[in-house]
Amino acid sequence: MAPIVSVSNLVKTYASGFQALKDVSLDIEEGEILALLGPNGAGKTTLISIICGIVNPTGGTVLVGGHDVVTDFRATRAMIGLVPQELTTDQFETVWNTVSFSRGLHGKKPNPAHIEKVLKDLSLYDKKDNMLRELSGGMKRRVLIAKALSHEPRVLFLDEPTAGVDVNLRKDMWQVVEKLRETGVTIILTTHYIEEAEEIADRVGVINGGKILLIEDKKDLMKKLGRKELRVDLQEPISSLPETLSSYDLTIEDDGNSLIYDYNTAGERTGITTLLTALAEAGIRLKDISTRQSSLEDIFVELVGARP
Amino acid sequence: MNLEAVKSIYFFEMARTRRTLLQSVVSPVISTSLYFIVFGAAVGSRIQEIDGVSYGAFITPGLIMLTLLTQCIGNGSFGIYFPKFTGTIYELLSSPVSMTEIVLGYVGAAATKGMMIGIIILGTASLFVDLSIAHPFVMLLFFVLTAITFSLFGFIIGIWAKDFEQLNLIPMLVIPPLVFLGGSFYSVNMLPPFWQAVSHFNPVLYLISGFRWSFFEIADVNPVVSFAIIIVFLAVLMGLLTWIFRTGYRLRN
């Protein structure tokens, strides 16, 4: 099946000379949730802005549903819903009016039943007659999502949807995203929260310095790049490693009470069996053993060299 | 043509007028009434008729134009500047609407509001002075064309403005002198020859003169010239707008 969004050799140079995107290519499949990770200024928002039509590209092409975003913008933009990063709202409008306005802008005839459903799904219905300035930040964020869903889009862009949102609301948002996925909406989200990508994404893209560093199935990515850590708690502390263990990549922690062994699950041999045998031969008695999988965050830091 | 979008923008903008009724409608009516009381009744009673028209009636077309220009520029510029200022413009730019549709929605609403107030002022004026309109269709033509042209002018100002100061620069500093010196309150024939010549460089003179001709058949310049001037101004603005759309000037960069 053709990808729902296809970005080819996209370049964006701003008037100031700053090159925000350098030859970005990427395909997004229909129905998936793609998380774009990257530090500030990586080019995430510029990429989204070009796909949605807010910023003109300098070079390259973007197709949405097979239509070009520049020459056939009516077709592409009608398919797209965008939730921007900033909490931009018309403060003096009511929730109902602002969401209905968005539907009209996208060329859809008024459909109060759909607007009602969207507002109910986002727990906004009881606030429908409130002015936006009366709402909390989290509620405003929901209004922006409601606006983006007002015209029944096939592709939804969420630019930092949970920035500045408290933990409960963030979990609620994830549920909303999950529900949307069930209806077949393709979701692209950018985020600073790695746990968010880890929790809800099918694929993860890492972007930095205007380039896509990688884009991969989340599970494959974690498997491929995922390092595991074996922690061995000792019955008695040791001050230094015996000679026989020097060939292993071990570090001593907790004042000599634990040994940490890093290994790669993708490797043919993890070395765990021989390590445990060597420990027994060296007369070191074990109290407990545990393993920990490295998180997406660790992978990210390794790739980008900075926290997102 | 995305008619739903044009309708949405238009009615969204018109709803703003309802919310700000005092500021949008009542305030221009009060200020115009003050002009009539001061210039029409108090000062005007001591001024002789101009070309057979009482002074109060003579200034009416000028006052309507003054309000129409200020309101249309104000509404046209604010309508598009406000979403830029709040950031909600993202939605407009990411919607399947062409720039022509955006202009139709915003400029249509600005012109409608301007004309509504213009009509209210005409009604208010008729309470103070005896008015007759010699050429109602010509009057309507000037009225509608001026409203559209200056709403479009306002729209361009709104796109160009980077802050509220720039937004108010032209409506506050440029338009009032042009209107006041464009013969709103006098016939330019009353000026010394030098200032008469200078006045002819003022485009607003042609608007007021043409508009006044439709009421009283008296004019400082040929009404056909007045009509041509509006059309030329409209054409220049359309050209400017086309350039803005093509380059995405201050919108998509």
Interface residues (C-beta under 8 A of the other chain):
Chain A: Y14 A15 C52 G53 I54 V55 N56 F73 R74 A75 T76 R77 A78 I80 L82 P84 E86 T88 T89 D90 Q91 F92 N97 S100 F101 S102 R103 G104 L105 H106 G107 K108 K109 K147
Chain B: N2 E4 A5 K7 S8 I9 F12 A15 R16 R19 F82 P83 T86 G87 T88 Y90 E91 L92 L93 S94 S95 P96 V97 S98 G248 R252 N253
